[in-house]
Amino acid sequence: MASSPSVNESAGMWNLDNVTAILGCTTDTIQLRSGDEDHTSEDTDEDDFQTEKSETTYKTFRASVQKELLCYFSPYYRAALKGGFSEAASKSVVLELDPMVCCMLVGWLYSGKLPKWIEWAQILSLYVFADRTDMLALRRAIMTRIVHFEVGDRIPRFEVAAIALNSLPSTSPLYRWLLDAYIHHWMADYETLDDTLPNWFLVDWVRGAAARKCEVTEDDCGRCPCCEYNACNYHEHENMEEWKSTCFAAKGCKAKRPDNACLVVNSSSKSMDQR
């Protein structure tokens, strides 16, 4: 039987060979649930995916996934489910996510892909979850989608952006991308500024706007960080060697070399700044 890949081997990106090896080596599963209201008794007949749907909204979600796969992508869950914590004996995990976002998470774990159509609120919630559970590969997949403007409108509304901005440190790649996008692409007629956005982000926004070297535009200006379309500038690459072994080595690679400054700025987003 093939051995499971090292937890540090390629957990920085989704890799078909590694995922296949993990699935071929383990049958131990754990149930993921969207919330405590989804609790399932042991005698419940479970399918891989179960939801209760009313018209177009999913009320609940639960899915059984390979525990090793979840732990491979998340050091947070590896410590919780394999360490000396009380969760280690648990047969289920509550994700505290919207059921649709739970579906996206499980789909990504097994396929490495996110839905073609996704709302800003969903992808920002998923990123915050990936930050909290230290899923670097998922954070990178999300930033690739965002950087190439493959999510709804060009920039999210304030109340939606606040989902991420109130939960992430200023060193987070998503925080920096949102800052870049608002500095260079937010038009005054979009919506009125209010107290939805955190004060520290507004301060960073004002400072960035004062240093801006090009006009604000709704379209691609080609002269701002977000219009370089370089996802690797927001991928938290430690150094060039790590970039070459992950994004650059990926099948069908179209990755651009990250700017040197971004190798330093993109530090891991494990905790909130002390402000």
C-alpha positions in Angstrom: 0.0 0.0 0.0 1.3 3.4 -0.9 2.2 5.7 2.0 0.5 8.9 2.7 2.5 12.1 1.7 4.3 14.0 4.4 2.1 16.6 6.0 4.7 19.2 5.0 5.3 17.9 1.5 2.9 19.9 -0.6 0.2 21.1 1.8 0.8 24.6 0.4 -1.2 23.7 -2.7 -3.8 21.1 -3.8 -2.1 18.3 -5.6 -3.9 15.4 -7.3 -1.1 12.8 -6.7 -1.0 13.6 -3.0 -4.8 13.6 -2.5 -5.0 10.3 -4.4 -2.4 8.8 -2.2 -4.2 9.9 1.0 -7.5 8.6 -0.2 -5.9 5.3 -1.1 -4.3 4.9 2.4 -7.1 5.7 4.8 -10.8 4.9 5.4 -11.1 6.7 8.7 -13.7 9.5 8.2 -15.1 12.4 10.2 -18.4 14.2 9.7 -18.3 17.9 9.0 -21.4 19.8 10.0 -22.5 23.4 9.3 -23.7 24.0 12.8 -24.8 22.4 16.1 -28.4 22.2 14.8 -27.2 19.6 12.3 -26.3 17.0 15.0 -26.9 13.5 13.6 -27.4 10.5 15.9 -25.1 7.4 15.4 -28.0 5.4 13.9 -28.7 7.9 11.1 -28.1 6.6 7.6 -25.6 9.0 6.2 -24.8 9.8 2.6 -21.6 11.6 1.5 -23.5 14.9 1.2 -26.7 15.7 3.0 -28.6 19.0 3.0 -32.1 20.1 3.6 -33.1 22.5 0.9 -36.0 24.9 0.8 -36.3 26.6 -2.6 -32.9 28.1 -3.2 -31.4 28.1 0.3 -29.7 25.3 2.1 -30.7 25.0 5.8 -28.2 22.4 6.9 -25.2 20.5 5.8 -23.2 17.5 6.8 -20.7 15.4 4.9 -18.3 12.6 5.8 -14.7 13.2 4.7 -11.4 11.4 5.2 -9.9 12.6 8.4 -6.4 12.3 7.0 -7.3 14.6 4.1 -8.7 17.3 6.4 -5.6 17.1 8.6 -3.2 17.2 5.6 -4.5 20.6 4.5 -5.0 22.0 8.0 -2.4 22.0 10.8 -5.1 23.3 13.0 -7.3 20.2 12.6 -4.2 18.0 12.7 -3.4 19.3 16.2 -7.1 19.1 17.3 -7.9 15.6 15.9 -4.6 13.9 16.3 -3.2 15.6 19.4 -4.1 15.4 23.0 -7.2 17.7 22.7 -10.7 16.5 23.6 -11.6 16.8 19.9 -9.4 13.9 19.0 -12.1 11.4 20.1 -14.8 13.3 18.3 -16.6 11.8 15.2 -17.8 15.1 13.9 -16.6 18.7 13.5 -18.8 21.8 13.5 -17.5 24.3 10.9 -19.8 27.2 11.8 -20.1 28.1 8.2 -23.1 28.7 5.9 -24.2 25.3 4.4 -23.3 26.4 0.9 -19.9 27.5 2.0 -19.5 24.0 3.6 -20.3 22.5 0.2 -17.6 24.6 -1.4 -15.0 23.5 1.2 -15.7 19.8 0.8 -15.7 20.1 -3.0 -12.3 21.9 -2.8 -10.8 19.2 -0.5 -11.6 16.5 -3.1 -11.2 18.3 -6.4 -9.0 21.3 -5.7 -11.6 23.5 -7.4 -14.0 26.2 -6.4 -17.4 26.8 -8.0 -17.4 28.7 -11.3 -19.9 31.1 -9.8 -19.4 32.3 -6.2 -20.6 35.3 -4.3 -18.3 37.7 -2.4 -19.8 36.9 0.9 -19.2 33.2 0.4 -15.7 33.4 -0.8 -14.7 35.9 2.0 -16.3 33.7 4.6 -14.4 30.7 3.2 -11.1 32.6 3.3 -11.6 33.6 6.9 -12.3 30.0 7.8 -9.1 29.0 5.9 -7.1 31.6 7.8 -8.5 30.4 11.1 -7.8 26.7 10.4 -4.4 27.4 8.7 -5.4 26.0 5.3 -2.7 27.7 3.2 -3.6 25.8 0.0 -7.2 26.9 0.2 -6.2 30.5 0.9 -4.0 30.4 -2.2 -6.8 29.0 -4.3 -9.2 31.7 -3.1 -6.7 34.5 -3.8 -6.2 33.2 -7.3 -9.9 33.5 -8.0 -10.1 37.0 -6.4 -7.0 38.4 -8.1 -8.3 37.5 -11.5 -11.6 39.2 -10.7 -13.6 35.9 -11.0 -15.9 36.8 -8.2 -19.1 38.8 -8.8 -18.5 42.6 -9.0 -15.0 44.0 -9.2 -14.9 44.8 -5.5 -17.3 43.8 -2.7 -19.7 46.2 -0.9 -18.6 47.5 2.4 -20.8 45.3 4.5 -19.5 42.2 2.7 -15.8 43.3 2.8 -16.3 43.7 6.6 -16.7 40.0 6.9 -13.0 39.6 6.2 -11.6 43.0 7.4 -13.0 42.5 10.9 -11.4 39.0 11.1 -8.0 39.3 9.5 -4.7 41.1 10.3 -3.3 43.8 8.1 -0.6 41.3 7.0 -3.2 39.0 5.4 -3.0 38.9 1.6 -6.8 39.3 1.4 -6.6 42.4 3.6 -3.9 43.8 1.3 -5.8 43.0 -1.9 -9.0 44.6 -0.6 -7.0 47.7 0.4 -5.3 47.8 -3.1 -8.7 47.4 -4.8 -10.5 50.1 -2.8 -7.6 52.6 -3.2 -7.5 52.2 -6.9 -11.0 51.2 -8.0 -13.6 52.5 -5.5 -15.8 55.2 -7.0 -17.6 57.7 -4.8 -20.9 56.9 -6.4 -20.7 53.2 -5.4 -22.0 53.7 -1.9 -21.6 56.2 1.0 -18.9 55.6 3.5 -20.2 54.6 6.9 -19.0 52.8 10.0 -19.3 49.4 8.5 -15.5 49.1 7.7 -13.1 49.0 10.7 -11.3 52.2 11.5 -7.8 50.8 10.9 -8.7 49.9 7.4 -10.1 53.4 6.7 -6.8 54.8 8.0 -4.8 52.5 5.7 -7.1 53.5 2.8 -6.6 57.2 3.3 -2.8 56.7 3.5 -2.8 54.6 0.4 -5.0 57.1 -1.5 -2.6 59.9 -0.6 0.3 57.9 -2.1 -1.6 56.7 -5.2 0.2 57.3 -8.5 -2.7 56.8 -10.9 -6.3 57.9 -11.3 -9.1 56.0 -9.7 -10.9 53.9 -12.3 -13.6 51.3 -12.5 -11.6 49.5 -15.2 -8.2 47.9 -15.4 -5.6 50.6 -15.1 -2.6 48.3 -15.4 -0.6 50.4 -13.0 -1.9 49.3 -9.6 -1.0 46.2 -7.6 -4.4 44.5 -8.1 -4.3 45.1 -11.9 -1.0 43.2 -12.3 -3.1 40.0 -12.0 -0.3 38.3 -10.1 -1.9 35.9 -7.7 1.5 34.8 -6.3 1.9 38.3 -4.9 -1.0 37.3 -2.5 0.0 33.7 -2.0 2.2 34.0 1.1 5.2 32.5 -0.6 8.1 32.3 1.9 10.8 32.5 -0.7 11.5 31.8 -4.3 12.4 28.1 -3.6 9.0 27.6 -2.0 7.3 29.3 -5.0 9.1 27.1 -7.5 8.1 24.0 -5.7 4.4 24.9 -5.5 2.8 27.4 -7.9 5.6 27.3 -10.5 5.7 23.5 -10.4 2.0 23.1 -10.9 0.7 21.3 -14.0 -0.2 23.8 -16.7 1.6 26.5 -14.7 0.8 30.1 -15.6 2.1 31.5 -12.3 3.9 34.8 -12.4 7.0 35.3 -10.3 6.1 37.1 -7.1 7.6 40.5 -6.4 10.4 40.3 -3.9 8.6 42.7 -1.6 5.7 40.3 -1.4 7.8 37.5 -0.2 8.3 39.5 3.0 4.9 41.2 3.3 2.9 38.0 2.8 3.4 36.5 6.3 1.1 33.9 7.7 -2.2 35.2 8.9 -2.7 33.2 12.1 -3.8 35.8 14.5 -5.4 39.3 14.6 -3.1 42.3 14.9 -3.1 44.0 18.3 -4.6 47.4 17.5 
